[in-house]
Amino acid sequence: MPARELKQYTRDEVAQHNTPDDLWIIIDSKVYDVSKFKSLHPGGVTVFSDEEILGQDATEAFYGLHRNEVLEKPQYARLQIGIIAGETSQLLSTAPGTVSKVPYAEPTWQAEGYYSPYYKDSHRRLSQAMRKFVDEVIMPDAIAREDDGRRPSPAIIQQMGELNLNAMRLGPGKHLEGLTLFNGVVKPAEYDYFHELILNQEFARLGLRGYQDGFNGGMVIGLPPVMHFAKPEIRDRVMKEVLSGQKYISLAITEAFAGSDVAGLKTTAKKTPDGKFWIVNGTKKWITNGTFSDYFTVGCKTEKGLTAILVERGEGVETKGIKTSYSSTAGTAYITFDNVKVPVENTLGPVDGGVFVILSNFNHERWVMICASVRAQRNVVEECLKWVNQRKAFGKPLSSQAVIRAKIAEMIARVEAGQAWLENITHQMNNMTYKQQADLLAGPIALLKMYATRSAQETARDAVQIFGGRGVTKTGMGRVIEHYHRTVTFDALLGGAEDVLGDLGVRQAIKNMPKGARL
C-alpha cells in the first residue's frame, strides 16, 4: 500500500484549529488531528484542555508522558494529517539495526570515535547483521510471546538454524567446520568468543527476560554435554535435530532438594539386570525450556557417584510449568521421571563421572549470562539518560538534579567496569585451551558473575527511583524499567547463586596462593 501523501501546514495554520470540536496539535513537526480522538484518549479528555496544547506544539508535553513507539501504532499514526512546512523531525533514527548515539548506550568499541584492541572487521560485520536481524525478526515475536506466554515461535528458531546461528551460540569449535555462518558474515576459522559475545549482547537488547531464556536458552546449556561427551552416533543425530530447530533440549540438573549443591542430587539411575538400560526416577525443578523440550541432559545419582544421561521425552517423563516472576515463554518446568527406561548408550561421559561432565560447561554458561547481564544494564542506562533529559520536575529537566546525576554516574561506572572485565576474560578464553580455561578462569568468571548480577540489582533499584511510579508500571514510559526490576534476580540465581560463586572465586584464589607469600 503506497504511503499517504501528507499536506504541509504552517504553524499559524495549525494554531487556528484550537477548539474542542476542531483540535490539532504538533508533535515533532508532525500535525495531528485529535478532534475525535480526544474523548477516546486513555487519560481522558481533560488531557487536551491545556491552552498551551490547543493548536500548539505539544512535543514536550507528549514526550513527558509517552514513548515514541505510541505514535508508530496504526491507530495513532492514522491521526497524522500533515507536516510543518520547512521543518524535519528532530528525533534520532530508531530504524532496525541502528546504533544508538546516546552516551554509554553502546559498548565503547561500537561508539563513534572510540577504539578497541579486541574487535576486528568480522566482529563489526556480525554486530551490524545481528542487530538488524534481532530488530526486524526476533523483536516482534519477543514482544508478542512475552505478552501471551507462549513459547518462542518455532519458525524463528528454525530460521536461526538455517543461518547456523544456533550453532554459533555454542561458541567456537569443530562443530562450526564446513558451515556457512550467517550468510558468510564470518568464517568458521575466524569465529571466536568475541563473536559469540556479540550474539549474546545483541539478544540481551530485547530487554524481555522470559523470552530470552525461552529463546533456546536450554540448548546453550543442555547441548554442550551431548556435543562433548555423547557417543558419535547419538551426538550427531541430536545435534542435527537441535541445531536445526526441529527439536529442543534442556539441562535438567537442579532439584528442589539440591540447588547449587550438585553433589546432593537425589534423582537416581539404576541399570537393568541385563545392563542395557538405565531406569531413571526422580524430579527436577526450575528447568529452563523444560515444558517444550524433547531431550533432557539429566544429572543422576548412580551407585558410586553422579552420572549424566541424555533422556528423551517419552513414557514416564512428565513436565508442567512453574509460575515465576517472568513470562511463561521461558518454559520453566517441574519434571517428573517415573521409571523412565533409557538406553545405556545415552550415557554422557563416564559412569559415576558426571560431576566433571556437568561442571565442564559451567564456565561457559556463566560467561554467557555475564554477557547478557552487562548488556541489559546498558539498556537501562540508555533508558534513564533519555528519561532525565525529557522529563521535567520542579520546572527543570530531571537531569538538573544532582542526586539524579549521581545515580546515573554509578550506573555508568558499574556497566563500564563490567564490560571491561568481561572483555578481558573473553580475551583470555580466546588464547587458552579448554583445560586452561577450567584451571585459570573458573574463579574469575565466578567473581565477575557475582559482580555483574549485584551491580544489576543496584542499577534496577536506582532506575526505579529515577522513573518513580512509572518504574513499577508494566506499560508506558517505564515498562522497560519495571520489567528489568521484576526479573533482574534471575541472573543472580541461575548458573549459581551470588554467594556461592563469590566463595568459589576466593577458594580458587586461596588454593593458588604461593607458599612463600608473607606480609
N, C-alpha and C positions, 0 to 999 in steps of 0.2 A: 504494500500500500504506500503510495507516494506521500511524502511529508506535507503537512498543511502549510500553505503559504500564509505567513503572518504579516499583518499590516503594521506599518510603522506609525508611531504617535510621538508627539512632543509631550513634555511633562505638563505643559499648560493644558493640553487637550485632555489628558488623564484627570487633571485636577477638577475639571468640570463635572466629572461623574462622582459626586461626593454625597449622595443622598441614600437613605436606606433601600430605596427601590432601584437605584441606579448607582451601584458602588463598584468602582475599580480601584485596584491597588497596584503598586510597583514592587517587585521583588527582584533584585539583582538585574536591573534593566529589562525585565520582562513584565508585560502588562497582563493582569488577571482580572476577569470579570467575576466578582463574587456576589453579585446581586441575589442570585437564587441560592447560592451555596451557604450564605451566612447563617441561615436558620438550621442548616444541617451540620454545621461545624461542631465537632465533639466537645469543644469548650464552651459552646453556647453562643447565642447571637450577640451577647454583650462584648465579646472579643472585638467586634467591629464598631463599637460605639465611640472609640477614641478619635477625637477630631484630628489628631496628628497622623492617623492612618487613612481616613476617608479621602480617597482620591490622591493620596500621597505615597511617598516611598516608605514601604513597610519592611524593608530589608532587615533593619536592625531588630525590630520587634519580632519578625518571623524567626530569625536565627537565634533569638533568645529563648525560643520555645520549641523549635523543631529542628530535626536533622534534614539535610538537603534531600535525602532519599524520599522524603514525603512528596516533594514536587515531581519526582520521577514516576510516581504511581499513576496509572492511567486515569483514575477518577479525578485526580487533581491536575494532571498535565492537560486535560481537556479544558480546564478553566482558562488557560493562557490564550489570549486573543491577539497579542501583538508584542512588539518590542519598542523600546525607546530609540528613536532615530539618532544615529551617530554615536550610540553607546554600545559597549560589548560587556559580556559577563566578566565579573571580577573574580569568579570562583576558580580555584585551581582545578585542573582536569582530574576526573575520577574515572577515566576510561579504563577498561580492563588492561592490566599489565603496567599501569602507571606506577612509577617510583615516586614516593612522597617527597615533597620538598620541605616538609615540616622538620625543624631541627630535632635530631635524635630519633626520628621516626623510622630510620633505616640504620642498619649497622654501618660503621664507618666506611667499609670497603665499597658500599653501594652509594654513598653520599657524594655529591658533586664536589670535586676539588680535593678529595682525600685519597690516601694510598694504603696499600696493604701488601706485605710480602707473601701472603698465603694464597691469594686468588689470581688465577690466570684467565685467559680469554674463554676457555671452555667453561669455567665457573660462571662467568658473566652471561654467556650464551644460555646456559642451563637456567640461570636465575630468571632471565627475561622470558624464556619459553614457559617455565614452570609457573611464573606469576600470572601470565596470560591464561594458561590452562586452568589454574585454580579459580581465577576471577570469572571466567566465561563458562566453564564446565562444572566445576565442583561446587562453587559458592551457591548457585541457585538450589542445587539438591540439598546442600547442607542446611540452608535456611528452612526449606520445606520439611526435611526429615527431623531436624531439631524440634520443630513445632509439633509434628504429628507423632513422633516417637518411633516411627517405623525404621527398619534397618536401612543403611545407605543403599541407594539404587544399584542392584547387581550389574546393570548395563554400564555404569561408570567404572565399577571395579574391573569389568571385562575390557573396557576401553583402556584402562590403565595397564592391563595385561598385554594388550596388543602393542602398546608403546614400550613394553618392558619396564614400566615404572614400578610395578610390584617387585620385580627382581632387583631393581636399583635400590629399593628401600631396605634391602638386606645388607647393603654395604658392598665394598669392592671384593672381588674374589673370582674363583674359577667359574662360578655359576653364571657369570656375565659373558664368558668367552663365546664368540661367534654370534652374539646378539646385536641387533641394531637398537641402540638406546635412544629413545625419544626422537625418532626420525633422524638419527645421526647427529644430534646436537652435541654429543660427547661420545668418544670411542671407549670401548671396554678397557683397553690397555691404559688409558689415562684417567679412568674413573677412580676417584679416591674419596676419603672420608669428608673432605670439604664439599664435594658434590652431594654427598648424602646429607650433610649438614644443611645445605641449601634446600633440599627437598623437605626436610623436617621443619625448617623455619618457614617455608612458604605455606606448608599445610597449617602451621600454627596461626598464620594470619587470618584463618577462618574465624577464630575467636569463638568457636562453638564447641565446647569441650566434650560433650557427649558424642557428637558426630565424629569428632577427631578420633576418639577411641574406637567408635563403631566402624570407621573407615579402614578396616583391615588392621587395626592395632593388634589383634590376636595373631595375625600372620607374622608380624615383625618379631614377636617374642616366642611364638609357638613353632614356627617353621625351622629356625636355625638348628635346633637339636636333631630334627629329621635330616636336614641338609648335611650335618657333620657326623652323625652317628648311626643313621639307619643303614640297613643293607641296601646295596646299589639298586636292586630292582624295585624295592619299596620307595627308596629315596626319589628315584627318577619319576615314578608314577605319581606320587603325592605332590612333588614339587611342580610337575607339569599342570596338575589339576588346580593347585592353589595359586600359582603364579599367573595362570591364565584367567583367574577369576571365576572358574567353574565351580570350585569348592572352597570351603573356608576351614580354618584351623584355629584352635585356641591353646594357650598354655594353661593347663589345669594343675596348679601346684597348691595354691592357698586353700586352707580349710578353716572351718570355724574353730577347730581345736588348735590350729597352728597358723599364726600369721606370718611373721618374719622368721619363725623357728622351723626351718625346712626339715631339720632332724626330727621334729616332733610330729610329722605326718602320721595319720592313722589309717588312711586308705591302704588296703592290703592287696597283694597279688600272690596267689599260690598256684603252683604248677599242678596240672592234672597228673594222675598216676603214669600216663604214657609219656609225659614230658613234652607234649606237643602244644599245649595251650596254657595260658595264664587265666586264672579266674579272679577277676577284679571286683572288689567290694569296698564301698565307702562313699564319702561325699566330698565335694569341693564347693567352695563359696567365693563369690565376688569375681567370677571368671569372665573376663572381657571377651565379647563376641560369642559367649557360650550358647546363647539362645538360638543362634542360627549356624553354629559350626557343624561341619561334617566330620572333622577329626579333632582329637584332643591329645596333646602331649602331656601325659599324666605321670606325676611323681607317686610311686607306690612303695609301701613298706614291704620288704621281702625278708627272707629267712635271716640274712646276715647284714642287712643294710637297707639301702634305698635303691630302687631301680626305676628308670624312666621307660615308659611304654607308650607306644602310639595306639590309641584306642579309636576305632571308627564308630560313628553313631550307628546304633542298631539295637537289637533286643537287649533289654536290661539297662540301657542308657536313657536317662530322663533328665530334661533340663526345664527350668522355669525361671522367669525373670525376677530380678530383685529390684525393688524400688529404691533409688538412690537420689541424691540431690542434683544429679544431672539427668539428661534425657535418656529414655529407654532405647534410643537409637544405638547406644553403645552395646546393647545386648548383654548386659551384666547378668550372670546366671548363677543359680544354685544347681549343682549337678549331682545326681544320684547314680552310682554304679551298683547294680544289683545282679551279682553272679554273671558278670559280663565275660564272655568267652573270647579271648584274644589269642591269635596265633603267636607262638614264641618268636617267630621271625620278626614280629613287630617291636621287639626289644631294642631300645636305643642305647647303644654303648654296652658296657659290661654289666652283667647281673651283679647286683649289690654295689655297683659303682655309679649309681645315678646322681649322687651328690655332685660329682665332677661335671656330669652332663648338664645338670640344672644350673650350676654356678658358672659354667663356661660362657653363658650368654648374658649374665647379669651386668657385666661392664657395658656391653653394647646397649642393652635395654635402658640402663640408667643414663647413658650418654644421649640416647635418643630423647629421653624425657627432659634432659637439661636443655637440649636444643630448642624444644618446644616451649619450655618454661621461660627461657630468656626472651624468646621472640614474643611470647604472649605479654610479657611485661612491657616490651617496647610498644605493643599495640596500645596499652593503657597510657603510656607516656604521651603518645600522639593524641589520644582522645582528650587527655587533660589539658595539653597545650592548646588545642583548638578551643576547648570549652572556656578556659580562663580568658582567652582573647576576645570571645564573642559575648560572653555573659557579663552583664553589668549588675553591680550591687553597690548600694550607697552612692549611686551616681557615677561610679567609675568601673572600669573593667576589673574583673576578679584578679587579673594579673598585677594590679596595682597594690594588692595586699601582700605585705612582706611574709606573712605566715603561709600564704598560698605558694609563693615563690620558694619558700624553704622546703615545703613538702615535695614540690616538683624537683628541686635540686637533689633531694635524697633519692627520688625515683630514678633520675638520670644516672646518678653515681652508681646505684645498685645494678642497673641494667648494663651499663658500660663495663663495669668490673666483671660481671658475669660473662659477657660476650668475650672479653679479652682472655679470661681464664679458660673459657670453652675453646677458643681458637688455639690457645697454647696446647691444651690437651689433645685437640684434634691433630695438630701438627706432630705431636709425639706418636699418635696412633698411626699416622702415615709413614713413620720411619721406624716402627717396631714390628717384630713378628707377633703373632697372636699370643705366643707364650710370654714374650717380653711385656706385652700389654697386661697380661694377667698378673705378672710378677710386680710390675712397677706402677701400673695405673689404677689398680683396684681402689687403693686408698685415696688418691687424688680425685678420682671420679666420684667416689662416695662423698667426700667432703664438698665437692662442688655441687652435687645434687642437694645436699643439706643446705648449702649457702643459697642456691638458686630458689629453692622452694620456700625457705624462710623469707628471703627477700621478696618473693612474690606475694606472700601474705601481708607483709608490711605495705607493699605497694597497693594491694587491694584495699586495705583499710584506709590508707591516705586518699585514694581515689574516691571512695565513698564520701569522705568528709568534704572533698572538693566539689563533688556533684550534689551533695546534700540529699534531699528527698528523691531526686531523680536517680541517685545511685542505688536506691533499693526498689526502683520501679522497672518492671520487666519490659516495658515498651518505651519508645520515645528517646529523648536525648541521652538518658543514662543507661540504655539497655545493655550496651557492651560492658559497662562497669558493673551493673547488677549481676550479669551472668558470670563475669570473672570472679567477683567476690563470692558468689554462691558456690562455684566449682573449683576454686583455686586449691583447696586442700586435697584434691585427688592426687596431684603430683607429689604432695608431701607424704603420701601413704604408698601409692603404687610403686613397685620396684624397691621397696624397703623404706620403713619409716625413718624420719629425720634423725632421731636419736640413735637408732641402730646404725645408720650409715656414718654418723659422726664418730661413734665409738669404733667402727671398723677402720676408719681412716687413721685414727690415733693409734689403735693397736698395731696397725701395719707400720706406722712410723716408729713406734717403740721397738717393734721386732727388728727393724733395720738400723737401730742405733748402734754406732760403732762402740766397741768395748772400751776404748780408751778415752771416750768423751767425758770430760770433767769440767766443772766450773773453775 
